[in-house]
């Protein structure tokens, strides 16, 4: 029994000794493991993009150009249907012209009557002018005879009265002629209006394009008003389309007209290209988020893109090719006080990155740099002699003890969650690549 107790005590002491040895070994390995999380400095291409979604629309109007009726009446004929190709001036529909044709003929008849009245008024004016000439001659003769005491004063007064009546008759005839001419002008305007209404019975296409919507059927009565439903909607040539997208105010400052855009539509597994055509100032606020509409113009030669399709956009706002870059987190690293104390000289203020020492135990090195183009994952290094830092490792942060030990056991300090450098010559964007 005594021997068993001794063996138990020895086993406990041995286990404690092994545990102490294992703890010291792990602590030593952790101390010897890399202290920093790092990322390589390498040469690559960086493309900064703004991602958005939009809707494919015809040019100039989101829902096509509405073609409505300018007069009321029954639609007796439709010459086009969905997807019909139309040209500018082509007849697309016909409204019953019977009433408008009658109104036009009536207006023309009134015009002829008023034109005849003008001729009557002109003849009456000539007659009144002739009477005025005779009254003037009579007045002059009577005046001369009275001065020679060869005629009575009553005869002279009668001649003077007749002259006054003749002058008034001329003025009345002239007014009647002017009224008749005004009636002719009014009739001409009425004829023009009735002719226009008659012509409006024939509805024509205002542009070259394709019919994308039809709202009425033959036999229906159409009404002309501001709120009336259009007869047809016509999209201009769909070989060129617009994509209307909304951009948050935080990103709109980077958008410029002419910037290249790549996008996809859910219906196809391919990329389409376009350019920013317009940045509109009409802000919209939704749930306290301010957005601005932008218009992208894209070629659609095979007309695969239909109005109303949803597009996933990647707008290229900046590009830097064949530049030295590092993970964006390197610009945010700040060393601890004990590491700063080991750096020789005073560390200047300003933007900088910190490099991993070439030899274990050496202090950190810093390089004053500026940030170039960044895609949020990687940032271009801008400084004199930037190419000399290729192959070096920039410090992103400090390793925690367990992670450092694990990284040391694996022979490095690589973070498996670090983004990889984009492939050279590839345009970065969220739009998916076509499936093979």
Steps between C-alpha positions, in 0.01 A plus 500: 500500500783737583667424166180586313477840674859576403428410137195725496698794639774445241240489218344828616840672523593370154177629346552842661856515369388409148225762511747770607741396227225506234378844615851648485554350156175647365586840648844489341354403162241778524771753583704382204201506262446800268351799680335666203229441247645597166405533133734494199577806292460410134436645155145475369212681328241679715158606381274702728131450435162611625239225505132565433187355347291657229224445247534477124287765326460632147686816419353832615199353683480230764180341364524593134346792316122507560296543183154625592189638335451875458129464420218289645342220307474131421817324395402330176840366393834401654780449251768377746533260791759407765859497366398664172780702343383853416652801329456870557168611346363150450124462556443278805129551580184663365215667691154522339522827298129534412412777749823690447465484122151651531630775729775576252261527206268722705792730588599519134142595405494778762827626360352520150198691634719750681719542192185580300396749766832676451426542130152636581651745748758610246227567242294691756804708587554592135135608471525714812819661372329586172212658692754696702662634184161618369413656835827693501439636149145602590625670814760697307245616239248607763769685688605694190138591415428619852806725491358658177151523652373267229379226738324500832664419830263203541640338184852542634404349836346199324819445299711526812279245678519260205879525502512415870272199446717379211816526711333304783384234253859455376629460854225245573581307184869497589421363848278233347781400267745473791250287693455274199875460464531417874231236454706351218808485724296336775363250251847424368617428857196278554574315178861448611384365836244266348753383243752430777238303696423301187870428448535401869263214427799344328755414775861480382826395665718794615827303482671199351471213744311195619158466665554380857149547636142527369222622727186489281317272262316573177150623573585668829428869550809706574492827694739789459615648832812549709424186703380284213658160443727510192407282205855367456845526655790507256863451594763661285749272329593238763843448347603760755342492847528686829544352845361720777662437839495673838827582677527591872632847576813347656603356161360749251798735545723244327272463196590693185345510156678271256620247760490137377234268642462124491172336593305179480133419463339208679377359170852446359831367625714758327629849558385813322691826481400863496598845618356755741295740290338724760504573873168649598462740794147387588567353845267246658487429874386155614532398866740794555724376216561757226553359151555652156398352165767440239454395139726245330488468123579155360511350155247224439559399136335159533215647713551244777426760766128568542346804671434427865784250553699533824870570453780449754749781437868547570607858425874547464594820682882459505762264357870442568686239295835339577543677834647400835224430749431354841197395701305811605533406869873580489418873496304468825766323711640690800793343695496463876709729716768238566548452124512873437770543764722256310479703177803723456426870474169679526213350303354775278130568474301419187393199302736203518519123494710280729717222361579172670869488604727305268666337801324358801538734797567814293268800550216579260573715196270774376457653154325832438250444220181638352192300419427457131210320341325264740230238450450469879695171506830623352650847476763638267823612668610841378851604597844539351655161428180309572614212277790430738253376761367218284533170681511659846223445751296780651369469854122491542483441875619290793454128536317372805695235698308193385484615139872582505584153635282334241650708223852423624423128505385525138817684404357846423274788601255496208138586572272262310229764490720763334372596150715388211647739246278534192629348181683735270300639211164404646228758561385469860127522555209327662346384174548120474708345227311295239475131574690269268 
